[in-house]
Amino acid sequence: MTRTPLAIVIGALVLLAASLIALTLGARPIAAGEWLAILHEGRGNEAAEIVLGLRLPRVLLGAMVGAALGLAGAVIQLATRNPLGDPGLLGINAGASLALILGTDLIGLAGPQAATWLAACGALGAVLAVQALAGARSSSNPIRLTLAGVAITALCIGIGQAVALSDPERFDLVRNWRVGALSGATGAILPSVTLAWLVGTLLTLALAPRLDLLALGDDRAASLGVAVRPVRLGSLIAVVLLAGSAVAAAGPIAFIGLASPHIARRLGGIGAAAHLPLSGLIGAALVVIADTLGRIAMPPAEVPVGIVAGLLGAPILILLARRRNAAA
């Protein structure tokens, strides 16, 4: 088995192991004997209700959110040739969050389906704002694109905080969600975000061969027969759907989209056809692991997954910055 398929298999096994650990550990650990009873009898006892009713939807949602962020980060990095490309750093998460806050507070929209499409619209608005601020040639200037993303992120966060603080009761309701949390995960949210996630994932995988060529530069990709503008538009739609579904489900979770593609690049293949699914698997595993650590770190209280992901991802960002400085 070559390195790339082996890396994908390892990524899938890590995700499976992380999921089983997440189902087992918590304020109420599940013993081996209880697992046997659950497998044989299904629901009907306390352990089965905890695993199937509470933890399983949370693990599935966490894996979906992580995969979405990992894929979105990989697409951004390939399409913009920006090693710091991430839905959080480029303002996409903040824009989706602001749209959700404005939609629920000012318009009164509510429910999982409304949240998904509000977040997608906010993500699209943030992308367009970043592109406009960075300029027409932003794809060839990663630093300018990143700075524009930081500026839009700060603006969206400031407006969102102002709106939330104007209504203290509503601010208390969204406080955990604003830092990224899976604590409210239920089976009801899964169907509402699955469609956007699935369409974004399939579109990303379909664009993989062209993203490989696009990473070589617009001129070279065009000379090899790639329609650059349609591929960029498809990439934009995929990122908006993926990031929007992730933010609607769990709030803005930083660094997963940044770290996952870099880890995938070190583990396995250079080609986008392998790099993209591996990034998704790693992102899913990272979110499940971060959520599990948050649940067991300070029992019976929980540390939101967004905070744990930030603690894990910040060192990666510092390492990348140091490497870029050394290379320069």
Secondary structure, 3 states (H helix, E strand, C coil): CCHHHHHHHHHHHHHHHHHHHHHHCCCCCCCHHHHHHHHHHCCCCHHHHHHHHHHHHHHHHHHHHHHHHHHHHHHHHHHHCCCCCCCCCCCHHHHHHHHHHHHHHHHCCCCHHHHHHHHHHHHHHHHHHHHHHHCCCHHHCHHHHHHHHHHHHHHHHHHHHHHHHCCHHHHHHHHHHHCCCCCCCCCCHHHHHHHHHHHHHHHHHHHHHHHHHHCCCHHHHHHCCCCHHHHHHHHHHHHHHHHHHHHHHHCCCCCHHHHHHHHHHHHCCCCHHHHHHHHHHHHHHHHHHHHHHHHHHCCCCCCCHHHHHHHHHHHHHHHHHHHHHHHC
